[in-house]
Amino acid sequence: MLGYGLSGSVFHAPLLSVLDEFSISKVMTSRTEEVKRDFPDAEVVHELEQIIHDPDIELVIITTPSGLHYEHAIACIQAGKHVVIEKPMTATAEEGEALQKAAKEKDILLSVYHNRRWDNDFLTIKKLIEDKSLEEINTYLVSYNRYRPEVQERWREKEGIATGTLYDLGSHIIDQTLHLFGMPKAVTANVMVQRHNAEAVDYFHIMLDYGKLQAILHGGSIVPANGPRYQIHGQQSSFIKYGIDGQEDALRAGRKPEDDSWGADDPQFYGQLTTVHGADKKTETIPSVNGSYLTYYRKLAESIRKGAALPVTAEEGIDVIRIIEAAMKSSEEKRTITLEQ
């Protein structure tokens, strides 16, 4: 693993620690005590060369700050290591394309950790679409808000490469949307700074044009009370969902996914499905599918060992960055950006 900050220690390490398919042998970090607490047998190193020149290492998981993803990933790829990059994949689509090309030339696997494809709310939405409870969708609206009125002293909130909430939180809901509907025809966005003394983007409002279907993705940092997280409207049905998947909070609290209760939603946040058939209108509560971030790494192990499809491909990671770039251009130029099809 490269890095052992919030991402590495909370979103990756606890999952890897309960999977027999993986063994953490080296971690590049200055957080020696934390690594030794979690992986007593792992070696803590301070130079990338100590990892990429180790012939026993098959996979490198990159959880360093986003602006370093490209240089770390290209070094690992050129050394013949399979690579997982924490989202966002890279600062630019051009960097992502360069990594994809290098990985193909080396015949190694390159994936992006878009773990929120395995949130309980999103898995429930996928199920409703697959079983046709939601059909002919015309509006897909997602909000990813936080209440953090004070700017924090951390790299994600500093002015820099690939910082700010659009790259951080926005990449999650962009990836979810592309996973469901593919690339849109056009992007219209407002991307800005709202908080006093903020250096990086902390507000975004993005409209993805799919024709009849319009996807609206919103994120703010000064939101004391949240409305629905998802609002999805189809020809004869709507699904409204409050709350957010609790896996992040559980991982932050030191829990690990070790039993079947992992990823279960709080029943008070189960979504409501309303269907209309003629004069009849019915609303029912839909129990959420359990979330499972473990699924990403289980699928990755099958990709490495059995040649199965990657849980998230490099191209999918690049597409997220293409949308982010289009959103920033749209906001800056105050116009809609048409995408190449």
C-alpha positions, -999 to 999 in steps of 0.1 A, spaced: 0 0 0 11 35 -8 -2 58 20 -18 51 53 -39 82 60 -77 82 61 -82 64 28 -56 37 34 -63 30 70 -101 33 69 -114 24 35 -88 -3 24 -70 -19 53 -100 -32 73 -113 -49 42 -80 -65 32 -75 -77 68 -105 -100 67 -99 -114 32 -77 -145 29 -70 -136 -8 -48 -107 3 -17 -102 24 -3 -67 32 35 -70 30 47 -34 27 32 0 34 49 32 23 40 58 50 53 78 79 26 64 102 46 34 114 27 29 147 -6 27 130 6 2 104 22 -20 131 -10 -19 151 -31 -31 122 -6 -53 103 22 -64 127 40 -84 100 40 -57 74 72 -37 67 69 0 68 90 17 41 96 53 30 107 50 -6 86 38 -35 115 19 -49 114 -4 -19 80 -15 -31 83 -16 -69 116 -34 -68 102 -62 -46 95 -92 -68 71 -108 -43 46 -79 -45 19 -85 -71 -5 -56 -64 0 -20 -53 -29 0 -38 -24 37 -42 -40 59 -15 -17 89 -16 -31 124 -23 -49 126 -56 -22 149 -72 4 121 -67 -17 93 -83 -3 95 -118 34 95 -108 30 67 -83 8 46 -106 30 49 -137 61 38 -116 42 8 -104 28 -1 -138 63 2 -154 76 -22 -127 50 -47 -137 27 -45 -107 -11 -47 -108 -25 -14 -95 -56 -1 -77 -59 37 -75 -81 53 -49 -106 76 -65 -103 101 -82 -82 81 -106 -60 111 -118 -61 149 -120 -68 148 -157 -82 124 -183 -50 127 -202 -31 112 -173 -56 84 -169 -53 76 -206 -15 74 -203 -18 50 -174 -43 29 -193 -20 27 -223 10 18 -201 -10 -10 -183 -21 -25 -216 15 -25 -229 27 -42 -197 -4 -66 -197 -12 -58 -161 -45 -49 -143 -54 -13 -135 -85 -5 -115 -100 24 -96 -115 21 -61 -150 35 -67 -163 17 -36 -197 35 -34 -210 13 -62 -215 -11 -33 -234 13 -10 -267 -2 2 -288 26 -13 -272 24 -47 -274 -14 -48 -311 -11 -40 -316 14 -68 -298 -10 -92 -321 -38 -81 -352 -17 -87 -341 -9 -122 -331 -44 -130 -365 -58 -118 -383 -30 -137 -398 -14 -106 -382 17 -120 -387 21 -157 -384 49 -183 -365 71 -159 -367 108 -167 -351 124 -136 -322 111 -115 -313 134 -87 -285 127 -62 -273 149 -33 -240 144 -15 -240 171 12 -220 177 43 -221 202 71 -185 214 74 -188 252 76 -152 255 88 -124 248 64 -102 220 78 -64 217 77 -61 188 53 -48 184 17 -83 178 2 -93 213 12 -62 231 1 -56 247 -32 -39 221 -53 -41 194 -79 -73 174 -78 -85 188 -45 -120 199 -35 -153 182 -32 -159 178 -69 -130 154 -72 -136 139 -37 -173 134 -32 -184 143 -67 -164 114 -83 -185 89 -63 -219 100 -76 -206 107 -110 -193 71 -112 -226 58 -99 -245 77 -126 -222 66 -154 -225 30 -142 -262 32 -146 -266 52 -177 -233 55 -195 -218 88 -207 -242 117 -212 -246 138 -243 -237 171 -226 -227 186 -192 -238 218 -176 -224 227 -142 -219 253 -115 -187 247 -95 -177 271 -69 -164 280 -34 -190 289 -8 -172 288 26 -153 317 40 -115 312 35 -121 281 14 -93 274 -11 -107 244 -30 -141 238 -45 -167 230 -19 -200 232 -39 -210 217 -72 -243 213 -92 -240 192 -123 -266 184 -149 -259 155 -172 -280 154 -204 -291 120 -216 -320 133 -237 -353 126 -220 -334 115 -189 -318 143 -169 -293 135 -141 -287 162 -115 -258 157 -91 -254 181 -62 -229 186 -34 -225 213 -8 -204 217 24 -227 240 44 -258 219 47 -271 216 83 -300 194 74 -303 170 45 -332 163 22 -335 131 2 -302 116 -10 -318 100 -41 -349 111 -60 -356 90 -91 -387 95 -112 -399 72 -140 -429 71 -162 -450 54 -136 -429 52 -105 -407 73 -81 -381 62 -56 -372 85 -27 -343 76 -4 -330 94 27 -299 87 47 -265 74 36 -249 40 37 -233 34 71 -202 15 60 -180 45 62 -191 54 97 -186 18 108 -151 16 93 -142 49 110 -154 35 143 -130 6 139 -155 -21 129 -147 -47 103 -170 -65 78 -170 -98 97 -206 -109 97 -238 -108 77 -251 -77 94 -224 -56 76 -238 -30 53 -273 -32 66 -294 -1 64 -312 15 93 -349 7 87 -358 43 93 -340 52 61 -355 25 39 -366 41 6 -402 47 -5 -413 34 -39 -445 50 -53 -461 35 -84 -491 47 -104 -514 25 -125 -543 44 -139 -562 59 -110 -544 36 -85 -514 51 -66 -494 30 -41 -464 37 -19 -444 10 -3 -413 8 18 -384 -10 1 -359 -27 25 -323 -18 14 -300 -44 0 -270 -48 23 -239 -27 12 -206 -45 7 -173 -28 0 -158 -62 3 -173 -71 -30 -148 -48 -48 -118 -67 -34 -133 -101 -39 -139 -93 -75 -104 -79 -79 -90 -112 -65 -109 -131 -91 -96 -107 -118 -60 -113 -108 -63 -151 -102 -90 -162 -127 -90 -135 -153 -125 -123 -144 -137 -88 -153 -124 -60 -132 -148 -46 -106 -140 -11 -120 -120 -6 -152 -95 21 -160 -118 34 -187 -146 39 -162 -122 58 -139 -112 80 -168 -148 87 -178 -154 101 -143 -125 125 -148 -138 135 -182 -171 145 -166 -152 165 -139 -132 183 -165 -163 191 -185 -181 203 -154 -152 227 -145 -151 240 -181 -189 245 -181 -188 264 -149 -158 286 -160 -172 294 -194 -209 296 -183 -220 272 -211 -231 237 -218 -202 213 -228 -212 188 -255 -193 155 -252 -179 135 -281 -199 103 -286 
